[in-house]
């Protein structure tokens, strides 16, 4: 189900027309905040070649780290579905939370009380100023969709996520579902 105006918790699905955009080609972004001042989101389906223990050595776990977007890529962020365990979390929507007490997260992972499907780490985030996202939507760079997965979006298989959305949209989108990521490889 696509909507015209995005809201917190919605998904931005990259249109096939933005092929060539290094940051957002085939991206699915969870909108973590949206207001008249701008929007913030995290790319859900772009894993990096890092595990969390490579970035934070005191964490003895190899949870994947994702490219959250091109802004502040030297900062670590996380979303999760366990606010009862992580104090100071901010609800995005539908049982998905952003941030919280990082020291508590480290301790909970060490104790085995947080599993990888409870939480997702990101380097950086995606950000748009007040009119930037609106202009990108008018230019058909994104499809706005309701997050039908709710909190289970955290454990969604990143490898096939964009392709699944293209098939779900049907019509001309179906053709793009099997196209190579880089059309030059065709």
C-alpha positions in Angstrom: 0.0 0.0 0.0 1.7 3.2 -1.1 1.0 6.6 0.4 1.8 10.1 -0.8 3.0 11.8 2.4 5.5 9.8 4.4 5.2 9.5 8.2 7.4 8.0 11.0 7.6 4.2 10.6 6.9 4.2 6.8 9.3 2.7 4.3 10.9 4.5 1.4 11.6 2.0 -1.4 14.0 3.2 -4.0 12.5 3.5 -7.5 14.5 1.6 -10.2 15.1 5.0 -11.8 17.7 5.9 -9.1 20.1 3.2 -10.4 23.6 4.7 -10.2 23.0 6.4 -6.9 25.7 4.8 -4.8 23.9 5.4 -1.5 20.3 4.6 -2.4 20.3 2.2 -5.3 17.9 -0.6 -4.4 17.5 0.7 -0.9 14.7 0.3 1.6 14.7 3.0 4.2 12.8 3.0 7.5 11.7 6.5 8.3 12.7 7.0 12.0 11.5 10.7 12.2 9.5 13.0 9.9 8.4 16.5 10.5 8.2 19.9 8.8 12.0 20.4 9.5 13.0 17.2 7.7 13.3 13.4 7.8 15.7 10.8 9.2 15.8 7.2 8.3 18.0 4.1 8.2 18.7 1.9 5.1 17.6 -1.6 6.1 19.1 -3.7 3.4 22.7 -2.5 2.9 25.0 -4.6 5.1 28.6 -3.5 5.5 31.7 -5.7 5.8 31.8 -5.2 9.5 30.5 -7.0 12.5 29.7 -5.0 15.7 32.7 -6.6 17.6 35.0 -5.0 15.0 33.7 -1.5 15.8 33.0 -2.0 19.5 35.6 -4.5 20.8 33.9 -4.9 24.2 30.9 -6.5 22.4 31.7 -10.2 22.0 29.1 -10.8 19.2 29.3 -10.6 15.5 26.0 -8.9 14.7 26.0 -7.4 11.2 26.4 -3.6 10.8 24.4 -1.9 8.1 25.0 1.3 6.1 22.3 3.5 7.6 22.9 6.2 5.0 25.4 8.8 3.9 25.2 11.2 6.9 27.5 10.9 9.9 28.9 7.5 8.8 31.4 7.6 11.7 28.5 7.3 14.2 26.8 4.1 15.3 23.0 4.0 15.6 20.6 1.2 16.3 16.9 0.3 16.1 15.3 -2.5 18.1 12.1 -4.1 19.3 12.9 -4.6 23.0 12.2 -1.2 24.8 11.5 -3.1 28.0 15.2 -4.0 28.1 16.8 -0.8 26.8 16.1 2.3 28.8 15.7 5.7 27.0 14.5 4.2 23.8 12.4 6.4 21.4 9.5 4.8 19.7 9.4 5.2 15.9 6.2 3.3 15.5 4.6 -0.2 15.5 6.9 -1.6 18.2 10.1 -0.3 16.6 12.4 1.8 18.7 15.5 3.9 18.1 18.5 4.2 20.3 18.6 4.0 24.1 21.2 3.3 26.8 24.1 1.9 24.8 26.0 0.6 27.9 22.9 -1.4 28.7 22.9 -2.8 25.2 26.5 -3.9 25.5 25.7 -5.6 28.8 22.6 -7.3 27.5 24.4 -8.7 24.4 27.2 -10.0 26.6 24.6 -11.8 28.9 23.0 -13.3 25.8 19.7 -11.4 26.4 19.7 -9.6 23.0 19.7 -11.7 19.9 20.6 -10.3 16.4 16.9 -10.4 15.3 16.0 -8.0 18.2 18.3 -5.2 17.1 20.0 -3.7 14.0 23.1 -1.6 14.1 23.9 1.1 11.5 26.9 3.3 10.6 25.4 6.6 9.6 21.8 7.6 8.7 19.8 9.0 5.8 18.7 12.6 6.2 16.6 15.1 4.2 15.9 18.7 5.0 12.4 20.2 5.0 11.8 20.1 1.3 14.4 17.7 0.0 12.4 14.5 0.5 9.3 16.1 -0.8 11.2 17.0 -4.0 12.6 13.5 -4.3 9.1 12.1 -4.0 7.9 14.5 -6.7 10.8 13.3 -8.9 9.7 9.7 -8.4 12.9 8.6 -6.7 11.0 6.8 -4.0 7.8 4.9 -3.3 6.4 5.4 0.1 4.9 2.3 1.6 3.3 1.4 4.9 5.5 -0.9 7.1 3.3 -4.0 7.1 6.1 -6.0 8.8 5.8 -3.8 12.0 8.6 -4.7 14.5 9.5 -7.8 12.5 11.1 -5.6 9.9 14.3 -5.8 11.9 14.7 -9.5 11.0 13.6 -9.1 7.4 16.0 -10.8 4.9 18.0 -7.9 3.4 19.2 -9.9 0.4 15.8 -10.2 -1.3 13.9 -7.3 0.3 14.0 -4.8 -2.6 13.2 -7.5 -5.1 10.2 -8.7 -3.1 8.9 -5.1 -3.0 9.2 -4.8 -6.8 7.3 -8.0 -7.3 4.7 -6.9 -4.8 4.2 -3.6 -6.6 3.7 -5.6 -9.9 3.4 -4.2 -13.4 6.5 -2.5 -14.7 8.2 -3.0 -11.3 8.2 -6.8 -11.8 10.6 -6.4 -14.7 13.1 -4.6 -12.5 13.0 -7.4 -9.8 15.4 -9.6 -11.9 17.5 -6.8 -13.4 21.2 -6.9 -12.3 22.1 -4.3 -9.7 24.4 -2.7 -12.2 22.8 -2.6 -15.6 26.3 -2.5 -17.2 26.6 -6.2 -16.2 23.7 -7.1 -18.5 
